[in-house]
Amino acid sequence: MTQGLLIFKQGIATVFLLMLAISGHSLTLSDEQDSYQAAHGMQWLAGPKQAYSPEMALQAFLDDQGEKIHDKYPSLGFRKGLQWFLIPIENQSGQSLWFARMGRPHLDYLDIYLFDQQGKRLWHNRLGDRVPFHTRAFAHSHLVSTLNLPINTRRYLLLRAQGDNVIDLPVSVMSATAFNQQDTQVTIFYGLYFGAMVAIFLFNLLIFISIRDRSYLLYVLYLGTFTLNIFTREGLSYQWLWPQATQWNHYSIPILNLLTLAFSILFTCQFLELKKRAPTINRGLVATASVLILFAPLTLIDFHFFIQASTAIILPWLLVAIALSIWLIRQGYSPARYFLLAFTAVALATMAYILKTFQLINGGWLLENIMPMGTFIEALLLSFALAHRMTILKSENARIQNEANEILEQRVSERTSELNAALNARSEFLAVMSHEIRTPLNGIIGTVDMLKGSPLNDEQRHNLNVIEQSGNSLLNLINDILDYSRIEAGKMPIEQTSFNLFNLLNESLTLFQHKAQIHSNALTLDVAPNVSERCLGDPVRLRQILVNLISNAVKFTDNGTITVRAQRDPANSDYLYFEVQDSGTGISEEQQRRLFDHFQQGDSSTSRRYGGTGLGLAICRQLVEIMGGEIGVDSKPKQGSRFWFRLPIPCTERADTCTTAPAIDNQSVLFEGRLLIVDDNHINLMVAEGLCQKLGYETEVAESGLEAIAVLMSTTQPFDLILMDCEMPDMDGFETSRAIIKLQQENRLPWVPIIALTAHAIPDKIRACRDAGMIGHLAKPVNLARLQTTLRQALRSTGPRPSKARNHSDSQR
């Protein structure tokens, strides 16, 4: 008994001395720090140690047989067999619960053992991509485990790693708070990355569906495979897509590697047009891609070989793609420039990743996440490259159309189909951009209107006028481009509705009364007795044509007269004949011949002196032709111009002649009324509120549809009118309007008219506003005059009351 006790004491002393030998490498946890890179100083034991039990491996480390690791992000590359790692941990903090994030998600097996100071095994957990996901004690896409470390104790964290893939083993030990913070940051990072990649994927998929261009199909396949590849490498596929498919999860990475390479090669051949520009190279690359696709199932036979091979050939292929793009750039193929930038970005990221994988450079956070960064930049640049390529295709198509060659007839037809699809996509894009530009422009023009009533010196007033003119010019440009694109795409609807012709003519002239006074011009309106007040046609397009012609007349006339005439066409009583005559600069015969063409003006000096894009008259011509009429001009230099057009607009009643344009009331008339303004954009809300208050209305605001309904339900003072934005999160203006009208029909709210105040200016959206129950539509940017006119008309039924009691300062609130 005495001899046995002596041997036991000697063993304990030996273990204690060996523990002291490695105590200098221990990880000390304290309250001063909540996150540690535990791999720095970790010990590694390699070789054929399959026969070792965990206790034997621990004893080998205590016998100082391990090798110390100095890298914070250790990577052992491709290694077969078991790899043992030891991290002594001393907990001097005030908390016992810690989290350990270990290795990369694609590690096959990772066994975690926790020993006490006497070498007694306390706990064991197994993780890895070949271990069923549901068995994980802590459900996480990465290899994460909780550690129970009693306070003021020493524990030994023993790790056993095994796998055919790269063995990366960065280890971090964190408190619960630090882990949650880091996990949130990682989730946000990858959420933004995968969200952006999915958005780019869907965007290009929709373009492919629209235009059926093979480049977009191959790009979508390439983008989808490498996004899924990274999604799988981060363990997210195993967690969310196939948690039960353990075998597939293991073999998916080399398969996705090979498919990504294959689609990358095929996309390169298609995008760079190698079949036409380098047929021999194209055949070789297509054959290579085919072999890669055929080899993908063979990874089931030899995983280790194919994971190394697929990783090793990525960089050489990227260098080949870069060399091809440089060669084509030198040959004048401009889309290859974006392609070069894209593949250079991903090549640099891949080079760093491969060098780390084969242990040629040390790892780090940047290297661990460099592939998502590089692939995102590549995806973005390739999208630009495809868009640029489509522009080139459009130019080529125009050239092919001019070559009336029967041999190329079929090819021309195919290209034309692609072009039409691209034009439709462009029209949709312009409509979206119009909405996005009108929103900040509303803030600019609306703020100018509010500042006009402020005390300003001459220089400030001049600068304010410059801002207003520039904003209006930008608005006109947006409208012209949007209309031109819609007409070109054949999406300009023409309506047939009854309207008041006299009001339309008067309102069209009223818009230019102030500008005409600045140019010292007299504006007159001459309506023949045979013209009735009520007509049948499209008042919106008629107004657009008249406004364009009157605007040009005012622009090119100084100290003169401008007359707008309307009469029945003597040749056909169902047609109305309009004239806009001025005494301005006039137009030569040569200029008249191309005046109605796109982007054409009198001469190059016209744009510099008067501004404009040359789209206005082209749009007028196209609108007149769509409506079944004709347009023309009679003019001589320095003798003025007479623009005329005739349209099929039947009239039903007769009326007296109106000979003068109405004068604008420049007095500041204030009105009583209570308005609710609903808009999620704070700047637009501020502008609309300021303009309404300047007109004398009492206002209340809401920043969402739900808030607007809450205000209406809770207010004790009824509103006279609601100004409703259409595009709002959660509950847009259309839904909000329908909900308000439903509450009104249920007698839970008093009836209040709703007017749309939105950046949408296309007919489809205007119809949607009316379908939702709104009585009117104001397109942003809105100025004080248009707002005043619209509010007057809308409140006419409820009787807006002019108020002389409010002082000027109240109106400027």
N, C-alpha and C positions, 0 to 999 in steps of 0.2 A: 504493500500500500504506500509506504514511504517513498520507495523508488519511483512508482507511477506518478505520485504527486510531484516529485522533483522533475521528471521529464515534462510533465504538463506545464510547470512553471517556466522551464527553459524554453518551451515552444512559445509560450505567451511573450516572453521577453524577446525572443527572436523576431516575432511578428511586430512587436512594438518598435524595435530598433529599425526594422525595414520600413515601417510606416514613417518613422522620423526621417529616413533617407529621402523619401519623396515628398516630405511635407513642404519643401520649398516650392513645389510645383502646384500646390493646392489652390483652388478658387475660393477666395474668401468673400462671403456675402455679408453686407452691412446695410444699415439704414441710410447711409450717405449716398448710396447708388442703388438703382432699381433695375439695371440692365447690364449684363456682362457678356462679352465675347469669350465663351468658355473654351473655344478650340485653341486659342493661343496658350501654349504650355501643355496642351493635351499630349498624352503619350500613345504611341502607336506600336502595335505588335503585328508584324506581317509574317507570311510564310505558310507552309502546310500545317496549320494548327487545328485541323478539323477534329483531331482526337481530344483537344483540350475541352474540359468542362469549364463553366464560368469561374469556379473556384480555382482551378488550375491556372487559368489565364490571369486571374487576379494575383495569384502567388508569383507568376512569372513577372508581372509588372513590379511586384514588391521586391523581387530579386534583381531589379534594375535591368531587365532584359528588353524593356521597351525603348523606343526611339522618340525623343521629344519633337513635337511639331511647333514650328515658329510662325506659321501662317495663320492669320485670323480666319481665312476662308479656305481651308485645306481641300485640295482635290488630288486624288490618287490616280486619276485617269481610269483606263480600262484595266481592271485587275480581277482575276479569278480567285476563288478560294475565300476563306474567312479572313476578315480584318478586325483586329481587336483594338479598342481604344479605352483609355482610362482617364477619368477626370476626378481627382480628389476635391471634395467640396467641404468647406468649413462654414457653417451658418452662424454668424455673429450678429445677425439682424434680429429684429423683434417680430418676425413673421415666419411661419413654418411652411406656408403654401407658396410654391414657386412653379414656374412653367419653363419647360425646355423645348426649344425648336431645333430639330436635329436633321441634318442632311437635306437632300433634295427629294421631292415627291417620287421621282422615278427609281429610287433605290429599291431593289427587290425585297430584301429582308433587313430589318434593323431590330435586333433584340436589345432591350434595355434592362440592365440589372442594377439594383441598388443594394450595397453592402454596408454594414456598420463597421465600427473601428476594429472589431474583433474578427472581421472577415465573414460574418454571418450574412447569408443572403436574406434580404428583407422583402424584396419585391421584384417582379419580372413583368415586362410588357413587350409584346411583339407588334411591330408596324411594318409597312412596306407595300409596294404596289402589287405584290403577289399574295398579300394577306387580305382576306375578305374585308371590305370596308366597314361592314356592320359590326365587326369585332373590335373596332377601335374604341377604347375607353373615352377618348375625347374626339368627337367628330370634327375633323378639320382636314382641309385639302392637303396641308403640309404634314410632315411627321412631327407631331406635337404631343407632349406628354406632361402630365402634372407630376411634381416631385414633392413628397412630404418630407421636409427636412426639419427635424426638431431643433429648437433654438439652442445655441451653444453646443452643438454636436458636430462631429465629423462624419461624412458619409463618402462612399466611393461609387461613382457613377461609371459603370462598365458597359461599353457598347460593343455589339458584335454585328458587323456589316457584311453583307454578301450580295453579289449581283453581277449580271452580265453587262450592265450598263456602266456609265461613268460613276465612280464612287466619289461624290462630293459630300463632305461632311462638315459644313459650317455649323457650329453649335452655339446657341445663345441661351442664357438662363435669365429669366425676367420675373419680376413680381407680377401679380395679377393685374395691377393697374398698368404697368409698363407693357405687358403683353397685349392688353386690350387696346391701348393707344397705338402700338405698332401694328396690330392686326387691322385696326381701322384704317391706318394710313396705307397699308398694303392693299386692303380691299378697295379703297378709293382709287389707288394707282391703277390696279388691274381693272377695276370697274370702268374707269375713264378709257383705258387702253382698249379693252374688249368692246366697250360701247362705241368708241370711235371706229374700230375695225368693222363692227357689224353695220354701222351706219354707212361706211364706205362700200361695204359688200352689197348692201341692199340698194344703195344708190346706183351702183354700176350694174347690178342685176336688173333693175328697172329700166336702165338705159338699154341693156341688151334686149330685154323683152320688147322695148319700143322700136329699136332700130335693127335688131337681129344682126349685129356686126360680130363676126367670129372672134375678133380681138377681145371684145368685152366678155364673151363667154369664157375664153381661156384665162383671162385675167380674174374673173370671178372664181373659177376653179382653183387657180393658183392662190388667190387671196384666202379662199375658204380653207384650203388644206393647211397652209402654214399658220393661219389663225387657230384652227383646231389643234395643230401640232403644239403650239405654245400653250393653249388651253389645257392640253393633256399633260405637258411637261410640268405645269404648275399644280397638277393633281386635281384640277377642277373637273375634268371629264370623269374621273373615277368617283368623285363625290356626287356629281349632278347628272351625268349622262348614262354611265354604265357601272353603278356601284356593285352589281352582282356579277359582272363579266370580268372576273379576275384574270383569266388567261388572255382575253382580248386586250385588257388594259396593259398587260406586260408587253405584248407584241405590237401594240398600236404605234409606238413611237418610231421604230425603224420603217414600218409600213408607211406612216405619214411622211417620214423623211423622203422616202423614194418617190411617193406621189407628188410631194411638193416640188422636188427636183424635176420630175417629168413635166408637170404643168408649167413650171417656170421656163423650161426649155421650149415647150410648144408655144407658149405665149410670146417668148422672145422671137421665135421664127416668124410668127404671124405679125407682131407689131413692127419689127424691123424689115418686114417684107423680103425675107431672105430667099424665098422661093423665086422671086423675080430678080433680086440683086445679087444673090450668091447661091445658085441652085445646088452646087456640090456641097457646100457647108450645110445648107438646109437639109439635104438628104441625110447627111451624117448625124445632125442633131436630132432629127425626127426619129431615126433609127435608135439613137441612144435613149431618147425618151420612151420609146416602145419597149426597149429592153428593161428599163427601170420599172415600168409598169408590170411587166411580166415577172420580174424578180420579186416584187412585193410579197406575193404569197410564200416565196421560198424562205422568208425570215422565220417561218415556223420550224424550218429544218435546222438552221444554224443562226440563232439570234446574235451571238457574240460577233460573228464575222460581219453580218449585215449592218449591225449598229455601228461598228467601226468604219465599214466601207462607206455607208451613207453619210457619216459625219466627215470622213476624210475627203470625199469628192465635192463637197459643197463649195469650198473655197476655190478649187481649180475651175469649177464651172462659172462661178461669179467673175473670175478673172477673164475667162473666155468671153462672157457676155459684155464685160467692160471693153475689152479689145474690139469686139464687133461694133459696139456703139461708137467708139472713137473713129473707127474706119469709116462708118457711114456718115458721121458728122463731117469728116473731111471730104466726103463725096457730095455734101450739100443736103443731106436728109435731116432737116431741122428737128423733127420729133425725137430723134435719138439723143438730143441734149438732155431732155428731162429723164429719159431712160438711163443715161449715163449717171446722172446725179442720184437717181433712185438706187441703182445697183451698187454704186460706190458706197452709199450710206449703209446698205445691208452687208456689203463685203467687209467694211471696217468692223462692223459689229460681229460678224461671223468669224473674222480673223481673230479678234480678241477672245471670243468664246472658245474657238478651237485651240488656240495657244494655251488657254487656261485648262481646257479638257485634257490636253496631252502634257500638262505640268511644265510648260515652257515659261509661263508667267504666273505670278501669284494672283489669287482671286480677290474679290472685294464686292461691296454692294453694287457698284456701277457695273462690274462685269457680270454679276449675277442677274442683272436686269437689263443688260445692254441689247439683248435680242428683241424684246418688245419695243424698245426705243427705235432701234434700227429698222425693224419691219414696219412700224407706223410711219416713219419718214418715207420709207420706200413706197408704201401703199398710197400715201398722199401724193407723192411726186408722179407715180405711175398714173394716177387719176388725171393729173394735169397733162401728162403725156398723151393719154388717150383723147382728152378734149382737144389738145393741140393737133393731134393726128386727124380728128374729125374735121377741123378747120381746113387742114390741107386737102382732105378728101373732097370737101365742098368746092375748093378752088379747082381741083382736078376735074370734078364733075362739070363745072361751068365750061372749062376748056374742052372737055369731050363733047358737050352739047353743041358747041360751035363747029365741031368737025362732023359734018353730015356724011358720015362714013357708014355704009351698010354693014360692014364687017363688025363694027363696034356697036351696033344698034342694041344688041341684047345687054352688053355691058353698061351702056348708057342708062338703060332702063333700070338695072339693078342699082346703079349709083344714085339715080334720081330717087328711088324709094328710100335709100339710106339718107339722102339729103332731106327729104320731106319729114322723115322721122326726127332728124336732128333739128329741123326748124320748129317742129312741134315741141320738142324738149326745150329749145331756146325760148319759145313763146311762154311756156310755163315758167321757165326760170325768170324771164323778164317780169312776168306778173308778180312773182314772189318778191323780186328785188324792188319793184315799184312800191309794194306794200311796205317793205323794210325801209326804203328811202323816205317815203312820205311821213313816216312816224317822226323821225328827228326833224324833218323839214317843217312839220307842223309846229314844233317847238320854236324854231327860228322865226318863221313868219308870224306866228301868234304873239311871240314876245315883242317883235317889232311893232305890231299893232298896239300892244299895251303901252309901249314906251312912247308912242306918238303923242299921247296926251300929257307927257311929263315935261317939266320945264327944261329945255335944251338950248344950248347955244347953236350958232349957225354951223360950226364945224361938226358938232355932234349930230345935228339934224341931217347934214349932208351925208355923214357916214351911215346914219340909219337908213336913209333913202337908198344908198348903195347896197346895203344888206338886203333891203326889201326887193330891189330890182334884181339882184343876183338870185335871191330865193325864188322869185317868180319865174325868172329865166330857167332855173333848174327844174321847176315844176313843169313848165311848158315843154322842156326837153324830155322829161320823163313821160309826159302824156303822149308826145309825138312818137317817141320810140315804141311805147307800148301799143299805140294804135297801129303803127306801121307793121309791127311784128304780128299783130292779130290779123290785120288785113292780108299780109303775106301768107299767113298760115290758113287763110280761109275761114277764120273764126270770128268775123265781125257780123253779129246778128243785126238785121234790120227789122224794126217793129212797125206795125200799122196801128196807130191809136189816134183818137180824136184829141186835138189840142187847140189852144187859142193862139192864132198866128200873130195878132197884134201885140199881145203880151210878149211873145217870143222876140219879135223885132225890137220892141221897146227895151226889153231887158238886155238884148245883145248890144244895142247902142249905149245903154247906160254904163256898161262895163268900161267903155273907153271915153266917157265924158271928161273925166279928170285928166287923162293923158292927152286928149285932144286940146284941152285948155292950155296945157303946158306947151304944146306945139303951136298954139294960137290958131287952131283949126276950128271950123264950124261944122258940126255934125247935124245932118238933116235926114229925115225919113219921109219918103214919098210912096204912099200906098194907093194904087189906082182904085177907082170906085167899083170896079168889077171883081174885087177881091173880098171874099167873105171872112168873117172873123174866125169861124170854126172850120178847121181843116182836118184832113185825114192823112197821116204819114208818120214819120219818125222825127219827133221834135228834137231829140238829143243830137242826131246826126246833122239835121238842118242847122241847129244852133252852132254846132262845131264848124260847119263850112262857113257860115256867116261870120263867126268870131275870127276865124283865120283870115278871111279876106279883109274884114274891117281892121284887124290888127296890122296887116301889111300896109293898108292905106294910111293909117295914122302914123306908122313908123316912117314911111317914105314921103310924107307931106308936111311942110312947114308953112304957116301963114296962108293956108288955103282952105278949100272946102272939100268935104267928103259927103257924098249922098248915097243913101241906100234906097233902092227902088224895088217895088214888088207889083206885079201885074199878071193878069191872065195871059197865057201864051195865045196869040191870035190864031195860030195854026191848030191848036188842040186845047180846048177849054179845060181838060182834066190836068193840064200842066200849068205850074206856076213858073214865071220867069223873074229872076232876081238879077239886080245889077248893084255893084259897089264901084262907084266912080269917084276918083280923086283928081286933084290938080297938082300932083307931086312930080317926082323926077322923071317918070316915064320909063319905057323899056324899048330897047331896039328890037328889030325883027329877028336878028340872030339869037338874042337872048330869049325871045318869046318861044322859039322852037324847042328849047330844052328847059323851059321854065317849070313845067309840070313833072319833070323827071326827078328821081330820088336824089337827094343831097345836092341839088342844083340851085344856085342863086344867080342873080344878074351877072356878076363877075366876081373875081377873087377878092376885090376890095369891099364888096357888099357885106360879107361875113365879118370882115375886120371892123367896118364902120358901124353897122347896124346890128350885128350879132345874128343868131339863128343858125339852124342846121340845114336848111333847104328841104325839110321834110313836110312842112305845112301844106304847100300847094300840091305836093305829090299825094298827100293823104286826102286833100279835097277832091282831086281828080278821081282817086280810087273810090271814095265814098259816093260821089255822084254817079260813077259807072255802076257800082253795086246797086244803087237805088233806081237804076234804069234811066238816068238822065245824061246830060252832056254839059261840058264846061269849056270856057274859052276866055281870051283876053284880046282887047284892042287897045293899042298904045303906040305912042311915038315919044322919043326922047324929049324931055323938058315940056311936054304937053299933057302930062297926066296919063292915067290908065283907067280902063273900064273893064273890070272883071264881071263876067256874066255866067249864069248857069240856069238850067231849066230842069225841073223834076216833076214826076207824076204825083201831084198832091191835090186831090179833089177837094173842093170847098162846098159847103152846104148852105151858107148864109151870105147876105150882102151886108156891107157896112160902109160908113162914111170914111172919107179919105183922112188919113193922119199924116201930117206934113212935117212935124218937128219931133225931135227926140225929147223925152222928158228930162227935166233938170233934176239933179241929185240934191236932196236936202242935206246940206252940209252942217246944219245945226245939230247940236248934241242933244237928242231927245232921249230921255230916260223912261223906262217902262217898269211897271210893277209886275211882279210875277215871281214865283218860287220854282227853281229848277233843281233837279237832281242830276249830277254829272257822274257817269260811271266809266272808269278807265283804269286799267292796271298799271299804266305808265305814269310815273309821278310827274314828269315834265309836262306831258300832254294834259294831265289833270290840272296842273297849275295854270297852264296857258288857257285852257277852256274856261276855268273858273274866273281868271282875270278878265277875259274878254266879256263874259256874261255879266260880271259885276260892273264893268265899264259901261255896258248898255243899261245898267240900272236894275238888273235882276238880282234877287236874293238867291244864293246858291248853297247847296250842300253836296258833298262828294262821297263817293264810295269807290274802293279800289278793287272790287270783285263783284261778280254777279250775286253771290250769296250775301255779301255785305249790303248790296243795293236792296235786295228783298227784305233783309232785316231792318234797314232804315225805313222802308215803306211801311212795314208792319208795325213799327214802334213809334213813328212820328205822330205828333198831335196836330201838326199843321200840314194840310194837304199840299202836294206839289201840283204845279200847273203843267209841267212838261219834264220829260226825262231825255237826256242826251246819252246815248248808249254806244260804247265801243264794242266792236264785234269780236276781236281776237283777244281773249283773256284766258288764263289757265283755269283748269277745273271746270268752270261753267262759263262758256263764252256768251257773247251778246245775244246770239240767236236763242240759245236755251233760256237765258235770263228773261228775254222778252216773252217767250211762250209761257214761262212760269208766272210772270206778272199778269199776263192776260188771263191765264187760267184762274188766278186768285181774284181778278176783277169779275170774271164770269160767275164765280162762286160767291160774289158780294162780300168777299173778305178784304178787298181793297177798292177804293174809289177809282173810277176811270181816269187814267192819266195818259195822254198821247206820248209815244216814244219815237224819237228821231235817231237814226244811226249816225254816229260821229266816228268815222273809221277811215283807215288808210286804203281800204279796198275801193277801187274806182271802176271795176269791170262790170259789165251788165249782169253776169251770173250772180255776183255778190249782191248787187242792188236788188235783183229779184229775190234773192234769199232773205234780204232784209224785209221786203214787203211780205213774203210768205210767212215770216216769223211774227207779223203783226205790226211792224213799224210803219208809221205814216209818212216818213220822209227819210232822206239820205243826204248827209253832208260829207263830202270826201275831204280828208286831210291832204295837205294843210289848209286850214280854214282861216279866212281873214275876217275882220270886223264887219265889213259890208255884207258879205255873204251870210255870215251868222245872223246879222240883224234882219236881213230880208227873210231868211228861213224861219226865224223865231216869230217874226210878225205874221207870216202866213199861217204858221202852225197854231199860233195862239189867237188867230182871228175869231175862231168860233167861241173861245172863252173870253174874248174881249180884253186884250192887253191894255192896261191903263197908263197913259203918259203921266209921268209924275214930275211936277215942277218943284216939289218940296225938297227933293234930294239935292244936296250941294255937290260941287265938282269933286271934292275930296272923297265923298262916299262912292262916287262912280269909279274912282280909281283904286278901289280896294283890291 
